[in-house]
Amino acid sequence: MILQELGWNDFFAAQLSHGTPGRVASAIREHFLVWTEEGEIEARPSGRLRHSARGRKWPSVGDWVVLRPHEAVIEQVLERKTTLCRKQPGKEVREQVLATNVDVLFIVSGLDHDYNPRRLERYLGLARESGARPVILLNKMDLVAELNLDLDFILTETRKLALDVEVLPVSATSGDSLDRLPVYLSRGETAAMAGSSGVGKSTILNRLLGEELQPTQTVRFGDDRGRHTTTSRELFRMPGGWLLMDLPGLRELQLWTDIEQLDHSFDDIQSLAKNCRFRDCSHLSEPGCAVRTAGIDERLANYQKLQRELAYLQRKSDAGAAREERQRWKLLEKSMRAASKSQNKNRER
């Protein structure tokens, strides 16, 4: 394989001082399929990496890694250009890395009952935070007539979410407009598809590949919900020299970012806020609020909800870090006391 066709560039080359570079194409626990110049190999993490890796340092699909010379052992994960991550589902406040080194994020939404502008705003926040370029794919265009949908209205409303983001209606079933997807990438670049289960991500992938590599299922009758056919992340080489990653459907997407980064996804609200009477307007009940009078009530409510979520995560994260620091000092003090006692005993002897 030619590394440049897998996404290798000067950014990663500058970090390599030893070993063999390779890209993680799939990962199942501690078993990794890695693409190298010599071909595919099944690799495992080194003992040092296994015991030192925490969170972002553990190999993920899309990562460039360093393999031990002449061995299928991963010794190092190179610094990433982009990282798609969210809060790990559940009560514990931890980051979950979904994919790395993604240049374009195709945000896939069905035009059926799956369509939800508020959810799309979350995915746009995910893309902005990661550094990937977002493109919204509105799938199931073949159902427009059957469901009596006003496609022009949906496109207009979707484009309001981010004026600088391309919105493309497609049909995975018929293949309509899928030939436009490679236009958004250069040779060697990587895209990922994200969205709810049942929106047709795997069907789109199979269409682009020209063969059924990813299993698919029909959505449930009545609510158009998917059945989580894709359960793992995997990288595919596409005709035309780019790469595509199909991510499992996400039931829950809590952003892992900061308020400032969130504001970039709601730049229309930031522009309106400049005309508020008070500079520190919270857009809740202050008089002269230009945002509340702009007729974007649902979008504003979602923005404020995401603000509260991120503020809560920040507080929990800070509290967790403080606990870890206190515990570290307790262990250090305990170790120092033990050492002091040992020295005193030696003197008495």
C-alpha positions in Angstrom: 0.0 0.0 0.0 1.1 3.6 -0.6 0.9 5.5 2.7 -0.1 8.8 1.0 -3.3 7.0 -0.3 -4.1 6.1 3.3 -3.8 9.7 4.5 -0.2 9.9 5.4 1.3 13.4 5.1 4.0 15.8 6.5 2.0 16.3 9.7 2.4 12.7 10.7 5.8 12.2 9.1 7.3 14.9 11.3 6.4 12.9 14.4 8.0 9.6 13.3 11.5 9.0 14.7 11.6 5.2 14.7 9.5 2.2 13.9 7.0 1.4 11.1 4.0 3.7 10.5 0.5 2.2 10.0 -3.1 3.3 10.1 -5.7 1.6 12.3 -8.5 0.3 10.0 -10.5 -1.5 12.6 -10.4 -2.0 16.4 -12.0 -4.6 18.6 -10.8 -4.3 22.2 -7.1 -5.0 22.0 -7.1 -6.4 18.5 -6.2 -4.0 15.7 -6.2 -4.3 12.0 -3.4 -1.9 10.8 -2.6 -0.9 7.2 1.1 -0.5 6.4 3.2 -0.2 3.3 3.6 -4.0 3.4 -0.1 -4.6 3.7 -2.6 -5.5 6.4 -1.4 -6.8 9.7 -3.2 -7.8 12.9 -1.5 -5.9 15.7 -1.7 -5.7 19.5 -0.7 -2.9 21.9 2.6 -3.1 23.7 2.6 -3.6 27.4 3.8 -0.1 28.0 1.1 1.4 25.8 -1.5 -0.8 27.5 -0.6 0.4 31.0 0.1 4.0 30.2 -2.7 4.8 27.7 -5.7 6.8 29.1 -8.6 8.1 27.0 -7.2 9.8 23.9 -3.9 7.9 23.9 -5.5 4.5 23.2 -5.5 3.6 19.5 -8.8 4.3 17.7 -10.0 3.7 14.1 -8.3 6.3 11.9 -5.2 6.7 14.1 -1.7 6.6 12.7 0.4 4.4 15.0 4.0 3.3 15.3 4.7 -0.4 15.1 7.8 -2.1 16.6 10.2 -2.9 13.9 9.5 -6.4 12.4 6.8 -7.0 15.0 3.0 -6.6 15.0 3.1 -4.5 18.2 1.8 -1.0 18.5 4.2 1.2 20.6 2.8 4.7 20.0 -0.2 6.7 18.8 0.8 9.7 16.7 -0.7 13.1 17.5 -4.1 13.5 15.7 -5.2 16.2 13.3 -8.9 15.8 14.2 -10.8 13.8 16.9 -14.5 13.0 16.9 -15.5 12.6 20.5 -18.5 12.7 22.8 -19.3 12.3 26.5 -19.3 8.6 27.2 -22.9 7.4 27.8 -23.8 6.9 31.4 -23.3 8.8 34.7 -19.5 8.8 34.6 -18.0 12.0 33.1 -15.5 10.7 30.6 -14.6 11.3 27.0 -15.3 8.7 24.4 -13.2 8.9 21.2 -15.4 7.9 18.2 -12.9 8.4 15.3 -9.7 10.2 14.5 -8.0 12.0 11.6 -11.3 12.6 9.8 -11.3 15.4 7.2 -15.0 15.4 6.4 -18.0 14.4 8.5 -21.0 13.4 6.6 -23.9 14.0 9.0 -26.7 11.6 7.8 -30.3 12.3 8.6 -33.4 10.5 7.1 -36.1 12.6 5.5 -38.6 10.4 7.3 -39.5 10.6 11.0 -35.8 10.7 11.8 -35.4 14.3 10.6 -34.7 16.4 13.7 -33.1 19.9 13.4 -32.1 19.9 17.1 -30.2 16.6 16.7 -28.5 18.0 13.6 -27.3 20.9 15.7 -25.6 18.5 18.0 -23.8 16.7 15.2 -22.7 20.1 13.7 -21.3 20.8 17.2 -19.5 17.5 17.1 -17.9 18.3 13.7 -16.9 21.8 14.7 -15.2 20.6 17.9 -13.3 17.9 16.1 -12.0 20.1 13.3 -13.7 18.1 10.5 -15.6 19.8 7.7 -19.3 19.0 8.1 -21.6 18.0 5.2 -25.3 17.2 5.9 -26.8 14.3 3.8 -30.6 14.2 3.8 -31.2 10.5 2.9 -34.3 8.8 1.6 -35.1 11.3 -1.0 -37.0 8.5 -2.8 -39.7 8.8 0.0 -40.5 12.5 -0.6 -43.5 11.8 -2.8 -44.8 8.9 -0.7 -44.6 10.9 2.6 -45.8 14.1 0.9 -42.8 16.0 2.1 -42.0 19.6 1.2 -38.4 19.1 0.3 -37.7 22.7 -0.5 -38.9 23.8 2.9 -36.8 21.1 4.7 -33.7 22.2 2.7 -34.3 25.8 3.6 -34.8 25.0 7.3 -31.7 22.8 7.4 -29.5 25.4 5.7 -30.5 27.9 8.4 -28.6 25.7 11.0 -25.3 26.6 9.4 -25.1 28.8 6.4 -21.6 27.7 5.5 -22.4 23.9 5.5 -23.4 22.1 2.3 -26.8 20.3 2.5 -27.3 17.5 0.0 -30.4 15.4 -0.5 -29.6 11.8 -1.5 -31.1 8.4 -1.9 -29.2 5.4 -0.7 -31.8 3.1 -2.2 -31.6 4.5 -5.8 -28.1 5.9 -5.5 -29.4 9.4 -6.5 -26.7 12.2 -5.9 -24.3 9.8 -4.1 -21.8 10.4 -6.9 -21.4 13.9 -5.6 -19.8 12.8 -2.3 -16.3 12.3 -3.6 -16.3 16.0 -4.6 -15.9 17.0 -1.0 -12.6 15.2 -0.5 -9.2 15.1 -2.1 -7.2 12.0 -2.8 -6.0 10.4 0.5 -8.5 12.3 2.7 -10.8 10.5 5.1 -14.6 10.9 5.6 -16.8 9.5 8.3 -20.6 9.0 8.4 -22.5 9.8 11.6 -26.1 9.7 12.4 -28.9 7.7 14.1 -29.5 4.0 13.5 -31.6 3.4 10.4 -30.7 6.5 8.5 -29.0 4.5 5.8 -25.3 5.0 6.5 -24.4 1.4 5.7 -26.5 1.3 2.6 -24.8 4.5 1.4 -21.4 2.8 2.0 -22.4 -0.3 0.1 -23.6 1.8 -2.8 -20.4 3.7 -3.0 -18.3 0.5 -2.8 -20.5 -1.3 -5.4 -20.8 -4.3 -3.2 -22.5 -5.4 0.0 -19.7 -5.2 2.6 -21.8 -3.8 5.5 -25.0 -5.6 6.7 -28.2 -3.6 6.6 -31.7 -3.9 8.0 -35.0 -2.2 7.4 -36.1 0.3 10.0 -38.9 -0.5 12.4 -42.4 0.1 11.2 -44.1 3.1 12.7 -41.2 5.1 14.0 -38.5 4.6 11.4 -36.0 3.7 14.1 -33.0 1.6 13.2 -31.7 -1.6 14.7 -28.0 -0.8 15.2 -26.8 -3.1 12.3 -23.3 -1.5 12.4 -21.8 -2.3 15.7 -18.1 -1.4 15.2 -16.1 1.3 13.4 -14.2 0.4 10.3 -12.2 2.2 7.6 -12.8 1.5 3.9 -10.8 2.4 0.9 -13.1 4.0 -1.7 -12.9 4.1 -5.5 -11.3 7.4 -6.4 -8.6 7.2 -3.7 -10.4 8.5 -0.6 -11.4 6.7 2.6 -14.7 6.3 4.4 -15.6 5.3 8.0 -19.0 4.0 8.9 -19.8 4.8 12.5 -22.4 2.9 14.5 -25.7 4.7 15.1 -25.6 6.9 18.2 -28.6 6.7 20.6 -27.1 9.5 22.7 -24.9 12.4 21.7 -23.7 14.6 24.5 -21.0 17.0 23.2 -17.5 17.0 24.7 -16.3 20.6 24.1 -16.4 24.0 25.7 -18.8 26.9 25.5 -16.6 29.0 23.2 -16.5 26.1 20.6 -20.2 25.7 20.9 -20.7 29.3 20.0 -19.1 28.7 16.6 -22.0 26.3 15.8 -24.5 29.0 16.7 -22.9 32.0 15.1 -26.3 33.4 14.0 -27.2 33.7 17.7 -23.8 35.4 18.4 -24.5 37.9 15.6 -28.0 38.7 16.9 -26.6 39.1 20.4 -24.5 42.1 19.3 -27.8 44.0 19.0 -29.1 43.2 22.5 -29.5 46.1 24.9 -27.1 44.5 27.5 -23.7 43.2 26.6 -24.0 40.3 29.1 -27.6 39.4 28.0 -28.4 35.8 28.8 -31.4 35.8 26.3 -33.7 34.7 29.1 -35.8 37.6 30.4 -33.8 40.8 29.8 -35.6 43.7 28.1 -34.3 44.6 24.7 -33.0 41.1 23.8 -32.5 40.9 20.0 -32.2 37.1 20.1 -35.5 36.3 21.7 -37.4 38.6 19.2 -35.7 36.9 16.2 -38.2 34.1 15.9 -35.7 31.3 16.5 -37.2 30.0 19.8 -36.5 26.3 19.3 -32.9 26.9 18.1 -32.3 29.3 21.1 -33.8 26.7 23.5 -31.5 24.0 22.1 -28.4 26.3 22.4 -29.2 27.1 26.0 -29.8 23.4 26.7 -26.4 22.6 25.3 -24.8 25.4 27.3 -26.3 23.9 30.5 -25.0 20.4 29.6 -21.5 21.6 28.9 -21.4 23.8 32.1 -22.5 20.7 34.1 -19.8 18.5 32.5 -17.2 21.2 33.2 -18.2 21.3 36.9 -18.2 17.5 37.2 -14.8 17.3 35.3 -13.3 20.0 37.5 -14.5 18.2 40.6 -13.2 14.9 39.4 -9.8 16.4 38.6 -9.7 18.0 42.1 -10.5 14.6 43.7 -7.7 12.9 41.7 -5.2 15.7 42.8 -6.2 15.3 46.4 -5.8 11.5 46.2 -2.4 11.9 44.5 -1.2 14.1 47.4 -2.5 11.7 50.0 -0.6 8.8 48.4 2.5 11.0 48.1 2.3 12.0 51.8 1.7 8.4 52.8 4.8 7.3 50.8 6.9 10.1 52.4 5.7 9.1 55.9 6.6 5.4 55.2 10.0 6.4 53.9 10.6 8.6 57.0 9.7 5.8 59.4 12.1 3.4 57.5 14.9 5.9 57.8 14.3 6.4 61.6 14.4 2.6 62.1 17.7 2.3 60.2 19.2 5.1 62.4 18.1 3.3 65.6 19.8 0.2 64.4 
